[in-house]
Amino acid sequence: MHRSASRLTRVLACAAVPVILTVAGCSSDSGKESTAKGDKKSGSSASSKPGEKSKKPELEKAAFAALPDPCKALQTATIDTLVPEAKDKNGTATKSNDLASRASCSWNGLDEDGLKGSQYRWLSLSFFRTDSHASLGNANKRAEEQYGKQVEAAKATEGAQNVKAEPAEGLGDQGTSVVYSVKKDVDFLNTTIVARTQNVVITLDYNGAAYEGAGAPDQAKLLQDALTAAKEAVASVATANKPAEQPQSPQPQ
């Protein structure tokens, strides 16, 4: 009887081994699974902390921080060509409460030639600069929008006839010429050049008219002269933003 009991004990012990191994196996897998889940949770918590706000991408800094003096942006020789006998070769600046963002200057003159009549010329140059703004967007993008508005405004000039707009090459990042005529007491032939260089928009208006029997201005020449002046104006923006040269220290003797 004792021997039978011992034998039965051994059989039960052997039969229990697989059960123990199975439980151990389940416990081991469960531990791995819970560890994996714990890793995922810890990884998730590491990547995003509670209460932490995602950072917005930084706006690109505006390329140009300053504007040139519009009355000095064109060479004296250019003013002499476009506006002969200008009343004031130094130009007349338009008042602005923010010269870092917008500035303009104009010239006008009447070139009298006795019995051959008179030629009138008027020239205006304006600069518009944009900055990057958190709610308004990137400086260059804002300048593109302003550029488009200026072109459309030129084409929609009140009383404009025979409007013709074309791309203009060599004027920074974008350029357009708009030519048209306006009937007043005499026929005025108008040219508007709109250009963009980075975050600055340049608008140059140039028109001419003939009085007292003088021949009408050559519109092709008006356009060519306006394009030449506009290229100078675009170049003046880069010049106005060049770093000031530091004085050199005297060399030791």
Buried (B, 14 or more C-beta within 10 A) or exposed (E): EEEEEEEEEEEEEEEEEEEEEEEEEEEEEEEEEEEEEEEEEEEEEEEEEEEEEEEEEEBEEBBBEEBBBBBBBBEEEBBEBBBEBBEEEEBEBBEBEEBEBBBBBBBBBBBBEEEEBBBBBBBBBBBBBBBBEEEEBBBBBBBBBBBBEBBEEBBEBEEBEEBEBEEBEEBBBBBBBBBBBBEEEEBBBBBBBBBBBBBBBBBBBBBBBBEEEBEBBEBEEBBEBBBBBBBBBBBBBBEBBEEEEEEEEEEEE
